[in-house]
Amino acid sequence: MSDTKITIEATISADTQKVWSYWTQPAHITKWNFASDDWQCPWATNDLRKGGKYSARMEAKDGSFGFEFSAIYDEVIEYEKMTYTIGDGREVTTEFKAEGDKTKVTTVFDAENQNPIEMQRGGWQSILDNFKSYVESN
């Protein structure tokens, strides 16, 4: 396991309550939780509480590859912060900070050892950018 932490962020033109809702509700998660248009998220579940489980299926639309991303929440502070541990033991923290009528979303996650750091940062940032686009267009 790497000790390297990767940070991604985006400032979203929406209030924190809307951003939190779109980030945490499965009906919304399935609309944005993929890095490119040739991928999809057909389902998601989210038990948003300490000890609760988050799961989402991420897969290529052509069926060539897919996986279930799952984690257990370590901390949930509504509208502010969530920390969870992925199945492989890596930790992820996402914070939501109100900035006037916008919300800054910052995620810090433990890097894995299979892919280059920039590839990991790029993939996670693409998902966050997709989230930003989804929130701002709905």
N, C-alpha and C positions, 0 to 999 in steps of 0.2 A: 504494500500500500504506500502510496506517495504521500509526503507531507505537504505537497504543493497545493495551494488554494488558488482557485480561479474566480475572478469577479466579473460579472456582467451587470449591465444596468440599462434602464430606459426611463424616460420621463413621458408619462402618458397624459394626454389631454382629457382627463376625467377625474372626478372626485374619488377619494379613497374608498368610500363604500361601494361604488360601482366597480372599481378595479378589484377590490377584495372579492366581491360577488362573482365576477367573471373569472377570476383566478381559481376559485374554490368550488363552484357548482358544476357537477358533471355535464349538465346540458350545455354549458359554455365550453368546458375543457375540451370536449370532442370537436369543437369548431376551430381551435387554434393550436392544439398541442402536437405540432409537427414542424419540422424545419424547412420543408419545401413542398411545393404544390403536388409533387408526385408521391407524397406520403399522406397518411390519414391517421386519425385516432377514432376507431369505430366505437369504443366504449371507455368509460371511466367510472370509478367509484371513489367516494371520498368520505371517510368517517373523521371529520375535522375536530379532533380532540386529542389531548395527550394520550398516547397509547393506541390511537385510532390508526387505521390503515388507509393508505392512498394507493390506488392501482389504476393504470391506464394502458391500454393496448396501443402500440405504435407500430405501423406497418406500411410497407410500400403498397401503393394502390394496385400494382400489377401482381401482388402476391409473392414476389421473389424473396422477401425478407420481412421479419417482424419480431417483436418481443413485447413482453409485459414489463413495464416499469412499475415497481412497487416500493413502498417505503412505510415506515412507522413514525408517527409524529412524536417528537420529544418535547415540543413546546408549541403552544398556539396562543397568541395574544391577538384577539380579533382586531382587524383593521390595521395592525402594526407589524406583526412578525410571526413567522413559523419556522421551526427547525425540525428536520426529519432525518432519519437514517435510512439509506437505501439498503436493499437486500444484501449487497456486497460489503456493507459496513461503512461506506463513505457517508459523510455528513453534509447536509445542505441547509443553508439559512437564507430565507427570503424576507426582506424588510420592505414595508410600504410607508413612505413618508409624504405627508401632504405638503405641497408647495403651492399655496394659493388654490387655484381651481385645477391644479394638476397633481399627479402623484408620481413620485420617483420610486421605481421598483428596482431593488438591488438584490442580486442573488450571489452568494459565495458558496462554492462547492469544492469538495476534495477532488483533486484530479485522480483519474485512474491511470494504470500503467500500460495499457494496451495501445492507446492512440496518442499522437503528439498533442502537446498542450494547446497549440493554436487551433488544431482541429476540434478539440473538445470545446474550447471557448467559442469558436465559430458556430458549432452546432447548437449549443445552448443559447447563444446570442440570437441565432436565427429563430429559434422557438419564441424567445422573448419578443423579438421584433414582430413576429406573426401575431402574438398576443396583443401587442400595442396596436397594430393595424385593425385587429378584430374589435377591440374595445372602442377605438376611435370611430369606427364605421357603424357601430350599433348603438 
